[in-house]
Amino acid sequence: MEKSGPSRTEAPAISVRGAVKLYGPVYAVNGVDLEIGNGEVFGLIGHNGAGKSTLFKMMLGLVRATDGEIRIHGASVQGRGFRAVRRGIGYLPENVVLYDNLTGTETLHYFARLKGAPLGDCAAALELVGLTHAAGRAVREYSKGMRQRLGFAQALLGSPKVLFLDEPTTGLDPEAIRDFYATLRKLRGQGVTMILTSHILAELQERVDRLAIMSAGRVQAVGSVQGLREQMALPLRMELATSEAGAAAVRDVLGTLPVTAHRWEGGLFNGHFPREAKMAVLAALAGLGSAIHDFRIHEPSLEDVFFGFAD
């Protein structure tokens, strides 16, 4: 997924300008500017206390900004027109709180009435999150993962155009996580704008168009994962395996290349080199032929990028 954000001619789905939230003398959010395009999958990451959840709640209109302006589909979240826009927003909070004595179906009926969504949508939402078999069971009998999926189902009621998903895979097993992101891909294909946070950065790495890294209430960087990698000028990592007879030749060639932090273990080599040297490294190693049994290049992970900006 690669997007550069909303074009100059296209109005963004979400616009944040100079957003500030003060709690006494403490800045929970401090001068945030963001634009999120229609149909974009946007990640928001940061340490605990970075301001992510507060910014989420500000964008939802649940927490009033101390200063600045936030608009969703052109409507100010603090304006009279936002009531109508809010009906097209779905929200899955980090900590899902549900009524234990209601069944899955009754829970969704309750939320559907609150949102003005058709009750007929509830069965489809339960099926989408894989809870049809538990629709008639009381929520107190649900596991943590099932509760999380039920929370996701309520966020989908009313066919929202914007989804806010705060730590959405908490409590889900690997299969449920896979199904969750498969659902997001379908929604993205329908033009739904999605903003999500996760502490599991590997989940977001290949699944967001762009992301923002927050620290101390501020946005430190915004861009695609690849764009942020290049902005940080993080080195690439390589692994290679050599034959016993070819090890000396490989060592000699590596000695002529800008390879650093290298480590040999038997016939296995690990090292780093600058991105701009990639083609030179490949060309030099290609000439070694059968002296190399295997060769891999690894891009910096999202975790590497995050710590580079957030620390």
FILUMVO-558485 format. One record per atom (N, C-alpha, C): x, y, z; residue in three letters. Coordinates in steps of 0.02 Angstrom, whole numbers, padded with zeros to 5 digits, always signed. Each point is the difference from the previous one (the first is absolute). Layout:
REM FILUMVO-558485
XYZALA;...
END
This chain:
REM FILUMVO-558485
+00042-00059+00000MET;-00042+00059+00000MET;+00045+00063+00000MET;-00007+00040-00050GLU;+00041+00060-00003GLU;-00044+00059-00020GLU;-00002+00049+00043LYS;-00035+00062-00016LYS;+00042+00058+00027LYS;-00005+00056-00032SER;+00036+00058+00024SER;-00046+00048+00038SER;-00061-00022+00015GLY;-00048+00042+00035GLY;-00046+00033-00050GLY;-00048+00039+00024PRO;-00049+00031-00044PRO;+00033+00050-00048PRO;-00025+00001-00062SER;+00028+00048-00049SER;-00024+00070+00017SER;+00031+00048-00032ARG;-00018+00070+00013ARG;-00071+00015-00022ARG;-00025-00038-00049THR;-00068+00014-00026THR;-00053-00040+00036THR;+00021-00049+00041GLU;-00048-00043+00034GLU;-00004+00019+00074GLU;-00061+00012+00023ALA;-00008+00016+00071ALA;+00016-00061+00042ALA;+00038+00007+00053PRO;+00017-00058+00042PRO;-00061-00025+00038PRO;+00000-00064+00017ALA;-00053-00027+00042ALA;+00006+00030+00070ALA;+00061+00008+00024ILE;+00013+00027+00068ILE;+00053+00053-00005ILE;-00013+00057+00029SER;+00048+00055+00002SER;+00011+00023+00072SER;+00062-00001+00022VAL;+00017+00022+00068VAL;+00048+00058-00007VAL;-00017+00056+00030ARG;+00041+00061-00005ARG;+00015+00028+00069ARG;+00063-00003+00019GLY;+00022+00030+00063GLY;-00035-00027+00062GLY;-00017-00064+00000ALA;-00038-00029+00055ALA;+00042-00002+00064ALA;-00030+00026+00054VAL;+00032+00002+00066VAL;-00050-00025+00052VAL;+00024-00041+00047LYS;-00040-00020+00057LYS;+00043+00006+00063LYS;-00022+00044+00044LEU;+00034+00011+00063LEU;-00040-00030+00057LEU;+00034-00036+00044TYR;-00028-00021+00064TYR;+00040+00035+00054TYR;-00027+00057+00024GLY;+00040+00042+00045GLY;+00059+00027-00039GLY;+00061-00007+00026PRO;+00059+00024-00036PRO;+00029-00051-00049PRO;-00031-00059-00005VAL;+00029-00055-00039VAL;-00032-00002-00070VAL;+00043-00001-00051TYR;-00023-00007-00069TYR;-00008-00074-00016TYR;-00062-00023-00006ALA;-00012-00069-00024ALA;+00008-00002-00076ALA;-00022+00053-00034VAL;+00009+00009-00072VAL;+00025+00072-00009VAL;+00052+00008-00040ASN;+00034+00064-00003ASN;+00014+00022-00072ASN;-00051+00033-00030GLY;+00010+00029-00067GLY;+00003-00051-00056GLY;-00047-00045-00003VAL;+00000-00052-00051VAL;-00035+00024-00064VAL;+00033-00012-00057ASP;-00028+00012-00066ASP;+00000-00065-00038ASP;-00058-00019-00028LEU;-00005-00062-00039LEU;-00053+00008-00054LEU;+00011-00033-00056GLU;-00052-00008-00051GLU;-00002-00073-00019GLU;-00059-00029+00002ILE;-00010-00071-00016ILE;-00049-00003-00059ILE;+00021-00032-00054GLY;-00040-00001-00061GLY;-00058-00048+00002GLY;-00048+00011-00043ASN;-00057-00045-00006ASN;+00024-00069-00022ASN;-00024-00052+00035GLY;+00019-00068-00018GLY;+00070-00020+00022GLY;+00032+00041+00040GLU;+00069-00014+00021GLU;-00001-00043+00064GLU;+00048-00046+00005VAL;+00012-00037+00061VAL;+00059+00033+00034VAL;-00013+00032+00056PHE;+00050+00043+00032PHE;+00016-00027+00070PHE;+00064-00010+00013GLY;+00022-00024+00065GLY;+00023+00056+00046GLY;-00011-00008+00064LEU;+00021+00049+00050LEU;+00037-00040+00054LEU;+00065+00013+00007ILE;+00040-00039+00047ILE;+00039+00046+00046ILE;+00018-00027+00058GLY;+00038+00038+00049GLY;+00003-00038+00066GLY;+00045+00022+00043HIS;+00006-00029+00067HIS;-00065+00011+00039HIS;-00011-00038+00053ASN;-00054+00016+00047ASN;+00009+00071+00025ASN;-00055+00038-00002GLY;+00004+00070+00022GLY;+00021+00048-00054GLY;+00008-00025-00062ALA;+00021+00043-00055ALA;-00055+00048-00023ALA;-00063-00016+00017GLY;-00056+00042-00020GLY;-00045-00031-00052GLY;+00011-00063-00018LYS;-00039-00032-00053LYS;-00074-00004+00019LYS;-00015-00029+00058SER;-00070-00010+00019SER;-00036+00066+00011SER;+00035+00050+00027THR;-00030+00066+00008THR;-00017+00030-00067THR;+00046-00006-00048LEU;-00013+00027-00067LEU;-00059-00037-00032LEU;-00003-00066+00009PHE;-00058-00039-00024PHE;-00065+00030+00026PHE;-00002+00010+00065LYS;-00062+00025+00031LYS;-00016+00071-00021LYS;+00051+00039-00014MET;-00011+00068-00026MET;-00030-00003-00070MET;+00026-00045-00042MET;-00026-00006-00068MET;-00072-00026+00000MET;-00017-00039+00051LEU;-00068-00026+00006LEU;-00048+00051+00031LEU;+00027+00055+00026GLY;-00042+00049+00033GLY;-00016-00018+00072GLY;+00032-00052+00027LEU;-00012-00021+00069LEU;+00038+00042+00050LEU;+00056+00029-00022VAL;+00041+00044+00042VAL;+00008+00066-00038VAL;-00018+00054+00033ARG;+00003+00066-00032ARG;+00072+00025-00001ARG;+00021+00023-00058ALA;+00067+00028-00007ALA;+00007+00065+00039ALA;+00058+00010+00031THR;+00015+00063+00032THR;+00011+00055-00052THR;+00029-00020-00057ASP;+00012+00047-00055ASP;+00004-00041-00064ASP;-00006+00036-00057GLY;+00005-00032-00064GLY;-00068-00020-00027GLY;+00001-00032-00059GLU;-00062-00020-00034GLU;+00007-00069-00029GLU;-00053-00040+00006ILE;-00003-00067-00028ILE;-00064-00007-00040ILE;+00007-00020-00063ARG;-00058-00009-00044ARG;-00001-00070-00029ARG;-00059-00030-00003ILE;-00010-00063-00033ILE;-00052+00010-00055ILE;+00020-00015-00061HIS;-00043+00012-00059HIS;-00026+00071+00000HIS;+00043+00046+00019GLY;-00016+00072-00003GLY;-00035+00028+00060GLY;-00024-00043+00045ALA;-00038+00024+00058ALA;+00046+00003+00062ALA;-00003+00057+00035SER;+00038+00006+00062SER;-00028-00049+00052SER;+00045-00035+00034VAL;-00023-00049+00050VAL;-00035+00033+00059VAL;+00008+00065+00007GLN;-00034+00036+00054GLN;-00060+00040-00026GLN;-00014-00007-00065GLY;-00055+00039-00029GLY;-00066-00038-00001GLY;-00054+00036-00015ARG;-00067-00030-00002ARG;-00006-00052-00055ARG;+00036+00010-00055GLY;-00005-00046-00056GLY;+00033-00067+00011GLY;+00038-00006+00054PHE;+00037-00063+00011PHE;-00047-00057+00022PHE;-00057+00017+00026ARG;-00047-00053+00023ARG;-00018-00046-00058ARG;-00012+00029-00058ALA;-00018-00041-00058ALA;+00060-00039-00026ALA;+00059+00031+00001VAL;+00061-00033-00023VAL;+00016-00059+00046VAL;-00012+00008+00064ARG;+00018-00052+00049ARG;-00035-00066-00014ARG;-00059+00004-00031ARG;-00036-00062-00015ARG;+00038-00042-00052ARG;+00045+00031-00035GLY;+00040-00036-00050GLY;+00069-00018+00026GLY;+00009+00000+00067ILE;+00064-00016+00031ILE;-00007-00062+00044ILE;+00047-00046-00005GLY;+00003-00057+00044GLY;+00060+00005+00045GLY;-00007-00024+00062TYR;+00054+00007+00049TYR;+00007-00064+00041TYR;+00060-00028-00001LEU;+00016-00056+00043LEU;+00051+00025+00051LEU;-00020+00009+00064PRO;+00048+00025+00050PRO;+00050-00054+00020PRO;+00053+00022+00032GLU;+00053-00047+00021GLU;-00028-00050+00050GLU;-00041+00022+00046ASN;-00029-00044+00051ASN;-00075-00005-00012ASN;-00021-00057-00028VAL;-00070-00009-00016VAL;-00039-00019+00063VAL;-00051+00040+00015VAL;-00043-00013+00059VAL;-00070-00016-00026VAL;-00025-00059+00016LEU;-00065-00022-00024LEU;-00044-00023+00058LEU;-00064-00007-00012TYR;-00046-00023+00051TYR;+00000-00076+00003TYR;+00022-00028+00055ASP;+00010-00073+00006ASP;-00065-00040-00008ASP;-00056+00028+00019ASN;-00062-00039+00000ASN;-00037+00001-00067ASN;+00023+00043-00045LEU;-00030+00001-00067LEU;+00033-00054-00044LEU;-00037-00025-00048THR;+00030-00045-00049THR;+00037+00041-00053THR;+00035-00034-00044GLY;+00035+00035-00054GLY;-00049+00038-00043GLY;-00055-00031-00018THR;-00050+00034-00042THR;-00031+00059+00037THR;-00017-00009+00064GLU;-00030+00055+00038GLU;+00049+00058+00007GLU;+00064-00015+00007THR;+00051+00053+00005THR;+00000+00042-00064THR;+00000-00033-00057LEU;+00002+00037-00063LEU;-00066+00037-00012LEU;-00056-00029+00022HIS;-00064+00036-00007HIS;+00002+00065+00041HIS;+00030-00004+00059TYR;+00006+00059+00044TYR;+00040+00055-00035TYR;+00059-00019-00028PHE;+00042+00049-00033PHE;-00031+00025-00065PHE;-00036-00044-00034ALA;-00032+00021-00063ALA;-00052+00054+00014ALA;-00038-00008+00055ARG;-00050+00051+00017ARG;+00034+00066+00018ARG;+00057-00004+00035LEU;+00035+00061+00017LEU;+00025+00037-00062LEU;+00022-00039-00050LYS;+00028+00031-00061LYS;-00052+00014-00053LYS;-00062-00023+00011GLY;-00051+00007-00051GLY;+00013-00045-00060GLY;+00034-00056+00012ALA;+00015-00048-00054ALA;-00055-00053-00003ALA;-00013-00029-00059PRO;-00052-00051-00006PRO;+00017-00062+00042PRO;-00049-00026+00036LEU;+00011-00060+00040LEU;+00019-00060-00044LEU;-00022+00003-00062GLY;+00016-00054-00046GLY;+00075-00005-00015GLY;+00039+00052+00015ASP;+00072-00002-00012ASP;+00037-00043+00052ASP;-00033-00014+00056CYS;+00035-00032+00056CYS;+00023-00071-00017CYS;-00043-00039-00032ALA;+00018-00069-00016ALA;+00059-00001-00048ALA;+00000+00046-00049ALA;+00056+00002-00048ALA;+00065+00020+00035ALA;-00004+00046+00048ALA;+00060+00021+00036ALA;+00028-00058+00042ALA;-00044-00037+00032LEU;+00023-00058+00039LEU;+00032-00053-00045LEU;-00028-00009-00059GLU;+00029-00049-00047GLU;+00069+00024-00023GLU;+00006+00065-00013LEU;+00063+00027-00025LEU;+00057-00010+00049LEU;-00015+00003+00065VAL;+00053-00008+00050VAL;+00003-00071+00028VAL;-00039-00045-00029GLY;+00004-00070+00019GLY;-00033-00017+00066GLY;-00055+00034+00016LEU;-00035-00013+00063LEU;-00071-00024-00008LEU;-00019-00021-00060THR;-00068-00024-00010THR;-00017-00057+00047THR;+00048-00044+00011HIS;-00012-00059+00043HIS;-00013+00020+00072HIS;+00022+00060+00021ALA;-00007+00022+00070ALA;-00051+00056+00007ALA;-00039+00013-00053ALA;-00047+00056+00001ALA;-00049-00003+00057ALA;-00022-00060+00019GLY;-00050-00007+00053GLY;+00028-00011+00069GLY;+00066+00000+00006ARG;+00032-00010+00066ARG;+00010+00066+00036ARG;-00004-00002+00066ALA;+00012+00060+00040ALA;+00073+00020-00006ALA;+00013+00066-00001VAL;+00068+00025-00008VAL;+00046-00022+00057VAL;-00029-00014+00059ARG;+00042-00023+00056ARG;+00035-00067-00016ARG;-00027-00036-00049GLU;+00030-00064-00020GLU;+00052+00009-00055GLU;+00010+00061-00024TYR;+00047+00013-00054TYR;+00072+00004+00027TYR;+00047-00025-00040SER;+00071+00009+00016SER;+00019+00072-00016SER;+00061+00019+00020LYS;+00024+00068-00013LYS;+00001+00014-00075LYS;+00023-00049-00039GLY;+00002+00009-00072GLY;-00069+00007-00030GLY;-00048-00038+00025MET;-00069+00005-00025MET;-00030+00068+00017MET;+00015+00026+00059ARG;-00023+00067+00018ARG;+00029+00052-00046ARG;+00063-00009-00017GLN;+00033+00048-00046GLN;-00033-00002-00068GLN;-00017-00060-00024ARG;-00033-00006-00065ARG;-00071+00029+00002ARG;-00034-00008+00057LEU;-00066+00030+00007LEU;+00005+00077-00001LEU;+00053+00025+00033GLY;+00012+00072-00002GLY;+00012+00025-00071GLY;+00036-00040-00039PHE;+00012+00018-00070PHE;-00065+00000-00039PHE;-00042-00050+00015ALA;-00065-00004-00034ALA;-00042+00062+00012ALA;-00002+00025+00062GLN;-00040+00060+00013GLN;+00029+00061-00036GLN;+00066+00001-00009ALA;+00031+00057-00036ALA;-00020+00000-00074ALA;-00018-00060-00026LEU;-00017-00005-00071LEU;-00074+00014-00014LEU;-00041+00006+00052LEU;-00071+00013-00010LEU;-00011+00067-00035LEU;-00047+00000-00046GLY;-00016+00062-00035GLY;+00045+00015-00059GLY;+00041-00049-00021SER;+00045+00009-00058SER;+00040+00065+00005SER;+00042+00006+00051PRO;+00036+00062+00010PRO;+00048+00017-00057PRO;+00009+00064-00012LYS;+00048+00024-00049LYS;+00069+00013+00030LYS;+00001+00006+00067VAL;+00063+00010+00036VAL;+00000-00047+00060VAL;+00056-00036+00009LEU;+00007-00046+00056LEU;+00060+00020+00043LEU;-00011+00006+00065PHE;+00054+00011+00048PHE;+00010-00065+00038PHE;+00060-00029-00004LEU;+00013-00065+00030LEU;+00060+00006+00046LEU;-00013-00001+00066ASP;+00052+00011+00050ASP;+00022-00068+00028ASP;+00061-00021-00017GLU;+00026-00066+00019GLU;-00051-00055-00017GLU;-00018-00006-00063PRO;-00057-00042-00019PRO;+00012-00075+00006PRO;+00062-00023+00002THR;+00012-00073+00001THR;+00015-00026+00070THR;-00011+00041+00052THR;+00011-00022+00069THR;-00041-00063+00015THR;+00034-00052+00023GLY;-00036-00061+00019GLY;-00016-00047-00057GLY;+00016+00019-00062LEU;-00016-00044-00056LEU;+00056-00050-00012LEU;-00019-00061-00021ASP;+00050-00050-00017ASP;+00023+00013-00072ASP;+00054-00034-00023PRO;+00027+00014-00067PRO;-00051-00007-00056PRO;-00044-00049+00004GLU;-00050-00009-00053GLU;-00049+00059+00000GLU;-00021+00021+00060ALA;-00046+00057+00004ALA;+00032+00065-00024ALA;+00065+00008+00014ILE;+00037+00059-00024ILE;+00001+00000-00076ILE;+00014-00059-00029ARG;+00001-00005-00073ARG;-00069+00019-00029ARG;-00054-00026+00031ASP;-00067+00015-00024ASP;-00017+00074+00008ASP;+00023+00029+00055PHE;-00013+00071+00013PHE;+00029+00043-00056PHE;+00063-00013-00018TYR;+00032+00041-00051TYR;-00028-00016-00070TYR;-00025-00060-00009ALA;-00034-00016-00063ALA;-00064+00043-00007ALA;-00035+00008+00056THR;-00059+00043+00001THR;+00018+00072-00016THR;+00056+00024+00029LEU;+00021+00069-00014LEU;+00016+00009-00074LEU;+00029-00051-00031ARG;+00015+00006-00072ARG;-00065+00008-00040ARG;-00051-00037+00019LYS;-00064+00006-00034LYS;-00029+00070+00009LYS;+00003+00025+00061LEU;-00027+00066+00015LEU;+00039+00054-00037LEU;+00065-00008-00004ARG;+00041+00047-00038ARG;-00021+00002-00073ARG;-00016-00059-00027GLY;-00024-00004-00069GLY;-00066+00036-00010GLY;-00037+00009+00054GLN;-00065+00035-00003GLN;+00008+00075+00015GLN;+00063+00023+00009GLY;+00012+00071+00011GLY;-00004+00023+00071GLY;-00001-00047+00048VAL;-00004+00019+00071VAL;+00068+00027+00023VAL;-00001+00056+00035THR;+00061+00027+00030THR;+00010-00031+00068THR;+00061-00023+00014MET;+00014-00034+00063MET;+00061+00028+00034MET;-00007+00013+00065ILE;+00055+00024+00041ILE;+00008-00051+00056ILE;+00060-00029+00007LEU;+00009-00051+00050LEU;+00067+00008+00036LEU;+00000-00023+00063THR;+00061-00002+00039THR;+00013-00073+00018THR;+00064-00015+00011SER;+00018-00066+00025SER;+00070+00004+00029SER;+00010-00035+00056HIS;+00067-00007+00027HIS;+00039-00055-00035HIS;-00036-00041-00039ILE;+00033-00054-00037ILE;+00018+00029-00069ILE;+00058+00031-00004LEU;+00019+00038-00059LEU;+00005-00044-00062LEU;+00019-00063+00008ALA;+00006-00044-00057ALA;-00067-00009-00035ALA;-00055+00006+00037GLU;-00066-00006-00030GLU;-00014+00058-00049GLU;+00023+00059+00018LEU;-00015+00059-00040LEU;+00045+00008-00060LEU;+00059-00029+00004GLN;+00053+00015-00048GLN;-00022-00007-00073GLN;-00035-00053-00016GLU;-00021-00011-00069GLU;-00074+00015-00011GLU;-00033+00032+00049ARG;-00072+00005-00004ARG;-00026+00072+00001ARG;+00044+00049+00005VAL;-00022+00069+00000VAL;+00028+00036-00061VAL;-00038+00049-00025ASP;+00024+00042-00054ASP;+00053+00049+00026ASP;-00017+00031+00056ARG;+00046+00047+00033ARG;-00009-00007+00075ARG;+00046+00029+00037LEU;-00007+00001+00072LEU;+00032+00063+00029LEU;-00020+00015+00061ALA;+00030+00055+00038ALA;+00031-00029+00063ALA;+00060+00024+00016ILE;+00034-00020+00061ILE;-00007+00057+00050ILE;-00030-00016+00059MET;-00010+00052+00051MET;+00046-00011+00059MET;+00021+00055+00030SER;+00040-00002+00061SER;-00012+00065+00037SER;-00013-00005+00065ALA;-00010+00058+00043ALA;-00054+00047-00028ALA;-00053-00029-00027GLY;-00056+00040-00024GLY;+00009+00031-00069GLY;+00057-00011-00031ARG;+00014+00030-00066ARG;+00008-00055-00052ARG;-00013+00018-00062VAL;+00014-00045-00056VAL;+00072+00011-00021VAL;+00040-00053+00005GLN;+00071+00005-00017GLN;+00013-00011-00074GLN;-00042-00040-00032ALA;+00010-00015-00071ALA;-00065-00029-00028ALA;-00011+00013-00065VAL;-00058-00027-00036VAL;+00024-00024-00068VAL;-00024-00059-00021GLY;+00017-00024-00067GLY;-00013-00074-00006GLY;+00015-00027-00059SER;-00004-00072-00009SER;+00058-00032+00037SER;-00005-00065+00013VAL;+00054-00035+00035VAL;+00065+00007-00040VAL;-00004-00010-00066GLN;+00060+00005-00041GLN;+00027+00071-00001GLN;-00044+00049-00003GLY;+00022+00069+00000GLY;+00035+00019+00065GLY;-00025-00025+00056LEU;+00032+00014+00064LEU;+00067-00036+00007LEU;+00004-00061-00028ARG;+00064-00034-00001ARG;+00053+00042-00035ARG;-00019+00026-00059GLU;+00047+00040-00039GLU;+00016+00066+00034GLU;-00050+00030+00032GLN;+00010+00062+00036GLN;+00050-00008+00057GLN;-00004-00058+00033MET;+00046-00014+00055MET;+00069-00023-00023MET;+00006-00016-00065ALA;+00063-00025-00028ALA;+00025-00061+00039ALA;-00047-00044+00019LEU;+00020-00059+00036LEU;+00034-00050-00046LEU;+00053-00033+00022PRO;+00036-00047-00043PRO;-00040-00064-00013PRO;+00016-00032-00055LEU;-00028-00066-00015LEU;+00043-00053+00034LEU;-00031-00056+00016ARG;+00037-00055+00030ARG;+00003-00058-00049ARG;+00058-00032-00004MET;+00006-00057-00044MET;+00025-00061+00037MET;-00022-00058-00025GLU;+00022-00064+00025GLU;+00025-00040-00060GLU;+00056-00033+00007LEU;+00022-00044-00053LEU;+00033-00062+00029LEU;-00005-00053-00038ALA;+00033-00063+00018ALA;+00050-00018-00053ALA;+00061-00017+00019THR;+00053-00015-00048THR;+00019-00073+00003THR;+00030-00023-00054SER;+00030-00067+00001SER;+00066+00004+00038SER;+00023-00056+00024GLU;+00063+00000+00037GLU;+00058+00023-00044GLU;-00001-00022-00062ALA;+00054+00018-00046ALA;-00003+00073-00021ALA;-00061+00028-00001GLY;-00006+00069-00024GLY;+00000+00053+00054GLY;+00006-00020+00064ALA;-00005+00048+00054ALA;+00053+00054-00005ALA;+00062-00018-00016ALA;+00054+00050-00004ALA;-00014+00051-00054ALA;-00025-00022-00058ALA;-00015+00046-00055ALA;-00056+00049+00019ALA;-00050-00027+00035VAL;-00055+00042+00023VAL;+00025+00053+00049VAL;+00042-00020+00046ARG;+00029+00047+00048ARG;+00038+00055-00035ARG;+00038-00018-00051ASP;+00039+00050-00036ASP;-00044+00051-00034ASP;-00054-00024-00032VAL;-00045+00046-00035VAL;-00037+00044+00051VAL;-00023-00029+00054LEU;-00035+00040+00051LEU;+00045+00054+00029LEU;+00065-00014+00002GLY;+00047+00050+00026GLY;+00005+00062-00044GLY;-00022-00005-00063THR;+00003+00058-00045THR;-00066+00038-00002THR;-00050-00025+00037LEU;-00067+00030-00002LEU;-00015+00038+00065LEU;-00048+00049-00003PRO;-00017+00039+00060PRO;-00046-00039+00047PRO;+00023-00058+00021VAL;-00038-00043+00044VAL;+00025+00009+00072VAL;-00047+00011+00047THR;+00019+00013+00069THR;-00036-00049+00046THR;+00019+00002+00064ALA;-00032-00041+00053ALA;-00005-00072-00023ALA;+00054-00025-00032HIS;-00004-00068-00027HIS;+00019-00052+00052HIS;-00025-00061-00011ARG;+00013-00055+00046ARG;+00004-00065-00039ARG;+00053-00038+00011TRP;+00007-00066-00031TRP;-00013-00054+00052TRP;-00039-00050-00019GLU;-00010-00059+00041GLU;+00005-00060-00046GLU;+00059-00031-00002GLY;+00011-00054-00047GLY;-00003+00027-00070GLY;-00044-00028-00041GLY;-00008+00025-00068GLY;-00057+00049-00008GLY;-00026+00026+00056LEU;-00056+00047-00002LEU;+00025+00070+00016LEU;-00024+00050-00039PHE;+00021+00069+00009PHE;-00062+00044+00008PHE;+00003+00047+00048ASN;-00051+00052+00009ASN;+00035+00067-00001ASN;-00029+00048-00035GLY;+00029+00067-00002GLY;-00050+00052-00023GLY;+00018+00064+00005HIS;-00043+00055-00020HIS;+00036+00043-00052HIS;-00039+00030-00044PHE;+00030+00045-00049PHE;-00051+00055-00018PHE;+00023+00059-00021PRO;-00046+00054-00016PRO;-00043-00016-00061PRO;-00061+00026+00000ARG;-00047-00014-00054ARG;+00028+00018-00068ARG;+00037+00055-00004GLU;+00026+00022-00065GLU;+00054-00046-00028GLU;+00026-00046+00043ALA;+00051-00047-00023ALA;-00030-00067-00022ALA;-00066-00005-00001LYS;-00033-00064-00012LYS;+00021-00032-00066LYS;-00001+00038-00054MET;+00015-00029-00065MET;+00074-00019-00005MET;+00043+00041+00031ALA;+00071-00016-00001ALA;+00014-00064+00038ALA;-00033-00010+00056VAL;+00008-00062+00040VAL;-00024-00060-00040VAL;-00059+00007-00032LEU;-00027-00055-00039LEU;+00046-00018-00058LEU;+00026+00051-00035ALA;+00043-00013-00057ALA;+00064-00036+00021ALA;+00030+00023+00056ALA;+00062-00030+00023ALA;-00010-00073+00021ALA;-00055-00014+00035LEU;-00012-00068+00024LEU;-00021-00046-00056LEU;-00033+00027-00052ALA;-00022-00042-00056ALA;+00059-00030-00036ALA;+00057+00035+00001GLY;+00059-00026-00033GLY;+00034-00057+00035GLY;-00024-00017+00060LEU;+00031-00054+00038LEU;-00029-00068-00016LEU;-00055-00001-00037GLY;-00029-00062-00023GLY;-00014-00050+00055GLY;+00026-00062-00008SER;-00015-00055+00045SER;+00032+00007+00069SER;+00041+00051+00010ALA;+00028+00011+00066ALA;-00054+00019+00050ALA;-00057+00026-00025ILE;-00056+00019+00043ILE;-00057-00049-00009ILE;-00021-00031+00055HIS;-00056-00048-00003HIS;-00067+00034+00006HIS;-00004+00053+00039ASP;-00064+00034+00012ASP;+00014+00072+00017ASP;-00048+00045-00016PHE;+00010+00071+00012PHE;-00068+00033+00010PHE;-00006+00040+00052ARG;-00062+00036+00015ARG;+00014+00072+00020ARG;-00045+00045-00020ILE;+00003+00070+00021ILE;-00064+00015+00039ILE;+00007+00030+00058HIS;-00057+00017+00043HIS;-00007+00076+00006HIS;-00060+00025-00014GLU;-00015+00070+00011GLU;-00006+00013+00075GLU;+00013+00061+00024PRO;-00013+00016+00070PRO;-00073-00012+00017PRO;-00014-00028+00057SER;-00069-00012+00021SER;-00033+00065+00022SER;-00067-00002+00006LEU;-00036+00058+00026LEU;+00023+00015+00072LEU;+00018-00052+00037GLU;+00026+00010+00067GLU;+00065+00041-00001GLU;+00044-00015-00048ASP;+00062+00038-00008ASP;-00016+00073-00014ASP;-00048+00011-00046VAL;-00020+00069-00018VAL;-00029+00035+00060VAL;-00044-00034+00036PHE;-00034+00030+00058PHE;+00050+00023+00052PHE;+00047-00043+00018PHE;+00049+00020+00052PHE;+00046+00055-00025PHE;+00012+00001-00065GLY;+00042+00053-00028GLY;-00031+00069+00009GLY;-00067+00003-00009PHE;-00034+00065+00006PHE;-00023+00015+00072PHE;-00021-00052+00037ALA;-00032+00012+00065ALA;+00049+00008+00057ALA;+00060-00027-00007ASP;+00048+00004+00056ASP;+00032+00069+00005ASP;
END
